[in-house]
């Protein structure tokens, strides 16, 4: 490991400043950012062994990799993800990203604990997001845990038109218009912007998405928020955003190489037990451990752990040894 200034081995850019940050030679871990949600629970404690704040409040989300202004991932050494993206892009993310146009790290990664149904919602597509004052968001879900009978609401049921949907809004029966899947652990769903959806109660989900926090709720099960008042709905914005040609989408099946999702915004591959390697030197990716335990070089990880694999990491440091039954996501963009 690098020990201090003057020890830099370089990464071929001449600008790395690597000696000041020896953590760039190993996976970069960040402190989780926990979010209180009315539909959340405590499964991050019971299933993943986390210590959660505010024991009296439901924790619905853990933001694991976030470069949002108000929610900033920070390493144990106090370096923010935004600082890494802005000032150390070549050595952490690779020379190929030096001219990437994004001002912030382009993805947001979470673990969601749904102990109640989330609102039926939609994220705006790029074609209307700016007009509505929001940000487009495409995402994918990997189901890490599913209680018996748990449901995902996704896409429209066959035959539902905009006119039928608008009548359902007025009558409070929107859920009857949405396609339902009963998922199992390991299932994957792709949620492009414009696809109506809701995570149902009883699910622990890994979410990979564009760096956006724009959600339009079209139906919230007629419930009140934590303050006792109904949560705001965004009916007009939802109707502008919903793809009314999107019927009964299917689960994503992994390709032969483990690829689950490959779109304009990210690529996600599923890895399983055994040995392998996380990319090649000069390439970065994000690791998210779903089940079991694994080691990257000499560093140990367990279910629930996320880490950025820096571009400067050596080939030897990228080798994986995984326990039987282990699975993980490799996220690239």
C-alpha positions in Angstrom: 0.0 0.0 0.0 1.1 3.6 -0.6 2.3 5.2 2.6 2.5 8.9 1.9 3.8 11.6 -0.3 6.6 10.6 -2.5 5.4 7.0 -2.8 3.2 7.5 -5.9 3.5 4.7 -8.4 1.5 6.7 -11.0 -1.3 5.7 -13.2 -0.1 7.0 -16.6 -1.8 10.4 -16.4 0.8 12.5 -14.7 -2.0 14.1 -12.6 -3.1 11.5 -10.2 -1.9 12.8 -6.9 -2.2 9.2 -5.8 0.3 9.6 -2.9 -2.1 11.7 -1.0 -4.8 9.1 -1.1 -3.5 5.6 -0.6 -7.1 4.3 -0.4 -7.2 4.5 -4.2 -5.3 1.2 -4.3 -8.2 -0.7 -2.6 -12.0 -0.7 -3.0 -13.5 2.6 -1.8 -16.3 2.1 0.7 -18.7 4.8 1.8 -20.8 5.5 4.9 -24.5 4.7 4.2 -27.0 7.5 4.2 -30.2 6.3 5.8 -33.6 7.7 4.8 -36.8 7.7 6.9 -39.8 6.6 4.9 -43.4 5.9 6.0 -43.3 2.5 4.2 -39.9 1.4 5.6 -38.9 -1.0 8.3 -35.8 -2.4 10.1 -34.8 -5.3 7.8 -31.5 -3.5 7.1 -30.7 -4.5 10.7 -32.3 -8.0 10.8 -31.1 -9.2 7.4 -27.9 -7.2 6.8 -26.7 -6.6 10.3 -26.7 -2.8 10.1 -27.0 -0.5 13.0 -29.7 2.0 12.1 -30.4 5.4 13.6 -33.7 6.6 15.1 -35.0 3.2 16.3 -38.6 4.6 16.5 -38.7 5.6 12.9 -39.1 3.4 9.8 -36.0 3.3 7.6 -37.0 2.8 4.0 -33.8 3.5 2.1 -30.0 3.3 2.5 -28.3 5.4 -0.1 -25.0 3.6 -0.7 -23.5 5.5 -3.6 -24.8 9.1 -3.9 -23.5 12.4 -5.3 -26.5 14.5 -4.5 -26.1 18.0 -3.1 -27.9 17.2 0.1 -27.0 13.5 0.3 -23.3 13.0 -0.3 -21.5 9.7 0.1 -18.2 10.0 2.0 -15.4 7.5 2.6 -14.2 6.6 6.0 -11.3 8.9 5.4 -13.6 11.9 4.8 -13.4 12.1 1.0 -16.7 12.8 -0.7 -17.8 11.1 -3.9 -18.2 14.5 -5.5 -14.6 15.3 -4.7 -13.5 12.0 -6.2 -15.5 12.7 -9.4 -14.4 16.3 -9.7 -10.7 16.2 -8.6 -9.6 12.6 -9.0 -11.5 11.3 -12.0 -8.6 9.8 -13.9 -7.2 7.6 -11.1 -10.6 6.6 -9.6 -12.8 6.4 -12.7 -10.3 6.0 -15.5 -8.9 8.2 -18.3 -11.9 7.4 -20.5 -14.1 9.5 -18.2 -11.9 12.7 -18.1 -14.2 14.4 -20.6 -17.5 12.9 -19.3 -20.0 15.7 -19.4 -21.8 15.0 -16.1 -21.0 17.5 -13.3 -21.8 14.8 -10.7 -21.3 11.0 -10.5 -24.0 9.8 -12.9 -25.5 7.0 -10.8 -27.3 6.7 -7.5 -27.4 3.3 -5.8 -29.7 2.3 -2.9 -31.0 -0.6 -0.8 -34.8 -0.3 -0.3 -36.7 -2.0 2.6 -40.4 -2.0 1.8 -42.6 -3.0 4.8 -45.6 -1.3 3.3 -46.5 -0.6 -0.3 -44.8 2.3 -1.9 -46.9 4.8 -3.8 -47.7 4.0 -7.4 -45.4 6.4 -9.2 -43.5 7.2 -12.4 -40.2 9.0 -13.2 -40.3 11.5 -16.1 -38.6 10.6 -19.4 -36.0 13.0 -20.8 -38.5 14.3 -23.3 -40.7 16.0 -20.6 -38.5 16.1 -17.5 -37.1 19.6 -18.1 -40.6 21.0 -18.9 -41.9 19.6 -15.6 -38.9 20.9 -13.6 -37.6 17.4 -12.8 -34.8 15.0 -13.8 -35.2 11.9 -15.9 -34.7 8.6 -14.1 -34.2 5.1 -15.4 -33.5 2.4 -12.9 -33.3 -1.3 -12.2 -34.2 -3.5 -9.3 -32.6 -6.7 -8.0 -34.8 -8.5 -5.4 -32.5 -9.5 -2.5 -35.3 -10.8 -0.2 -39.0 -11.4 -0.8 -41.7 -12.4 1.8 -44.3 -14.9 0.6 -47.0 -13.1 -1.5 -45.0 -9.9 -1.9 -45.9 -8.0 -5.0 -44.3 -5.6 -7.5 -46.6 -3.3 -9.5 -45.1 -2.5 -12.9 -46.4 -1.4 -16.2 -50.1 -1.2 -17.2 -52.4 -4.2 -17.5 -53.2 -5.1 -21.0 -56.0 -3.0 -22.5 -55.7 -0.1 -20.0 -55.9 3.2 -21.9 -55.2 6.7 -20.7 -59.0 7.4 -20.5 -59.5 4.2 -18.3 -56.5 5.2 -16.2 -57.8 8.8 -15.6 -61.2 7.3 -14.5 -59.3 5.1 -12.0 -57.5 8.1 -10.6 -60.9 9.7 -9.9 -62.3 6.6 -8.3 -59.2 5.6 -6.3 -58.7 2.4 -8.1 -55.4 3.0 -9.9 -53.9 -0.3 -8.5 -56.4 -2.2 -10.6 -54.8 -0.7 -13.8 -51.3 -1.9 -13.0 -49.7 -5.2 -13.9 -48.6 -7.3 -10.9 -45.6 -9.6 -10.5 -44.9 -11.8 -7.4 -41.1 -11.8 -7.4 -38.6 -14.2 -5.7 -35.2 -13.4 -4.4 -32.8 -13.0 -7.4 -35.4 -11.5 -9.7 -34.5 -8.4 -11.7 -36.7 -5.7 -13.2 -35.8 -2.8 -15.5 -37.7 0.4 -15.0 -37.2 2.9 -17.8 -38.4 6.4 -17.2 -42.1 6.5 -18.1 -42.9 3.1 -16.7 -45.5 3.2 -13.9 -44.4 1.1 -10.9 -44.5 0.5 -7.1 -42.6 -1.8 -4.8 -44.9 -3.8 -2.6 -44.6 -4.7 1.0 -42.3 -7.5 2.0 -39.4 -6.7 -0.4 -35.7 -5.8 0.1 -34.4 -4.4 -3.2 -31.1 -3.2 -4.6 -31.7 -0.2 -6.9 -29.4 1.1 -9.5 -30.6 4.4 -11.1 -29.6 7.6 -12.8 -28.5 10.3 -10.4 -32.0 11.7 -10.1 -34.5 12.2 -7.2 -37.6 13.1 -9.2 -40.6 10.9 -8.5 -44.3 11.7 -9.4 -46.8 9.9 -7.2 -50.1 9.2 -8.9 -51.7 7.1 -6.1 -50.7 6.6 -2.5 -53.2 4.0 -1.2 -55.3 6.8 0.4 -52.9 6.9 3.4 -51.4 9.7 5.4 -47.7 10.6 5.9 -45.7 10.5 9.1 -47.1 13.9 10.0 -50.7 12.7 9.7 -51.6 14.5 6.5 -51.9 12.9 3.0 -48.7 12.9 1.0 -48.7 15.1 -2.1 -49.7 13.6 -5.4 -48.5 14.7 -8.8 -51.3 13.6 -11.0 -50.8 16.1 -13.9 -47.0 15.4 -14.0 -47.7 11.7 -13.8 -50.1 11.7 -16.8 -47.5 13.6 -18.8 -44.8 11.1 -17.9 -46.5 7.6 -18.1 -45.9 5.5 -21.2 -49.5 4.4 -22.0 -48.1 1.8 -24.5 -46.1 -0.1 -21.8 -48.0 -3.3 -20.9 -47.1 -6.2 -18.6 -43.3 -6.0 -18.7 -41.4 -9.2 -17.9 -38.5 -9.9 -15.5 -35.0 -9.5 -16.8 -33.2 -12.8 -17.4 -29.4 -12.8 -17.2 -27.4 -13.4 -20.3 -24.8 -16.1 -20.6 -22.1 -13.6 -19.2 -24.4 -12.6 -16.3 -25.5 -9.3 -17.8 -28.9 -8.3 -16.3 -29.4 -4.8 -17.8 -27.6 -2.8 -20.4 -29.0 0.6 -21.3 -27.8 4.0 -22.2 -27.2 4.9 -18.6 -25.7 1.8 -17.0 -24.7 -1.9 -17.4 -25.3 -4.3 -14.5 -23.9 -7.8 -14.4 -24.7 -10.5 -11.8 -21.7 -12.4 -10.4 -22.0 -15.7 -8.6 -19.8 -17.9 -6.3 -16.3 -18.9 -7.2 -13.3 -17.0 -8.3 -12.9 -14.3 -10.9 -11.7 -10.7 -11.3 -13.4 -7.3 -11.2 -12.5 -5.7 -14.5 -9.0 -4.8 -15.6 -6.6 -2.1 -14.4 -7.7 1.2 -15.8 -11.4 0.4 -15.5 -13.6 1.3 -12.6 -16.9 -0.3 -11.5 -19.1 -0.5 -8.5 -19.4 -3.7 -6.5 -22.7 -4.5 -4.6 -22.7 -7.7 -2.6 -26.2 -9.2 -2.5 -25.8 -12.5 -0.7 -23.0 -14.3 1.0 -19.4 -13.2 1.5 -16.5 -12.5 -0.9 -13.0 -11.1 -0.8 -11.5 -8.7 -3.3 -7.8 -9.1 -3.1 -7.3 -9.1 0.7 -10.4 -7.1 1.5 -13.5 -8.9 2.8 -17.1 -8.0 1.9 -20.5 -9.3 3.0 -24.1 -8.9 1.9 -25.1 -5.3 1.8 -21.6 -3.9 1.2 -21.0 -1.5 -1.7 -17.7 -0.3 -3.0 -16.2 1.5 -6.0 -13.3 -0.4 -7.6 -10.9 2.4 -8.6 -9.3 2.4 -12.1 -5.9 2.5 -10.5 -6.3 -0.8 -8.7 -3.9 -3.4 -9.8 -4.8 -6.6 -11.6 -3.8 -8.7 -8.6 -6.0 -6.6 -6.2 -9.0 -7.2 -8.4 -9.2 -11.0 -7.9 -12.4 -12.3 -6.2 -12.9 -15.3 -4.0 -16.5 -15.8 -3.2 -18.3 -18.2 -0.8 -20.8 -20.8 -1.9 -24.1 -19.2 -2.7 -22.6 -15.7 -2.9 -23.9 -13.2 -5.5 -23.0 -9.7 -6.3 -23.7 -6.9 -8.8 -21.0 -5.2 -11.0 -22.2 -1.8 -12.1 -20.7 0.2 -15.0 -21.7 3.2 -17.0 
